[in-house]
Amino acid sequence: MSRMPLYAFVAAATLGTVSVAAPAAAQTVQVALGDTVSVETLAMVVALERAKEKGFDYKLTSFSKEDLAIQAVIAGQADVGIATPYAVMQKSKGTIKNLAQLTRLVFFTVVDKSAYKSWKDLNGQPITFHARGSGTEAIGNIMAKRNNITFGQRNYISGSENRIVALMNGQIKATILDLANTTILMEKAADRFQTLPGLDNPASDEILFARTEWIEKNPQKVDLLVEEFVKLWSEMAKNPGIVEQERAKRGLLKDLPKEVVDSTTKFYERGIKAGLYKSGGADAAKADFEFYVEAGQLQGPVESLKIEEYWHLAPYEKAAKKIGS
């Protein structure tokens, strides 16, 4: 996931300075976020804060690179993660399990009109992604395969807002952006850039996952955590303004400029309408297997992948039944 300009505020500035310690040293749950705390990830912080009110004591560490958050969980430096862990799940051999889908890969391939008009034009050409093994690269792999092309040099710039700057400055001419930043770019320079055809059924982007050992030792905490995410996502679908209401109530991201605060609800309205924020369990797992196998981040065939080896579904199913999601 990558974020809006002006929206990114690191966790240390908004939630207090956090240093990840070994989970066994305390009851506090260490949570690793594979992104900065921003308007786009605000709903996740709200869900965590709601869980905290009910006894889920946690400390959040945000990472500018998603793979660092995933590695923190795999290495035991964090208990819970929010990222896209599929690229390392087969190699980690059951060390982590997914708990719930939080967001989907609603991304757009954006190109400089002066250089490219179609996917075919990108054959042998450079393209820039968010990070190695990220959802943006997975999308690129799939679209390249479907259009029978091979990319040239692959470059990596973390954050859609940073890739927008590179596009505007002419430093890159093809990349993949999230919904928010695609909207911003097109409002600024639709005469210079265009989007190429994309995927019809987006797979998971941000997933709530945790160390398998921690899940087994803390079933009540897992149930509480998952339920708060599912509950908030259900509320958001009916009232996108709930995120801003909760932000104001809890004093989160309190240093945001007024113009950013005023656009928070509009951002969530757009995101929910586009299908960005969608919780999921078994249905998400099946779609993810198809997507990430085709993208080359999971070794197939799809039929050989067992959901229970990648997902711990019971907490999500319990929460969805209770809340009616």
Secondary structure, DSSP 8 states (H G I E B T S, - for coil): ----TTT-B-HHHHT-------GGG-SSEEEEESS-B-TTTHHHHHHHHHHHHTT--EEEEE-SSHHHHHHHHHTTS-SEEEE--HHHHHHHTTSEEEEEEEEB--EEEEEETTT-SSGGGGTT--EEESSTTSHHHHHHHHHHHHTT-----EEE-SSHHHHHHHHHTTS-SEEEEEHHHHHHHHHHHTTTEEEE---SS--BSSEEEEEHHHHHH-HHHHHHHHHHHHHHHHHHHH-TTHHHHHHHHHTTTTT--HHHHHTHHHHHHHHHHTT-EEEESHHHHHHHHHHHHHTTSS-S-GGG--HHHHB--HHHHHHHHHHT-
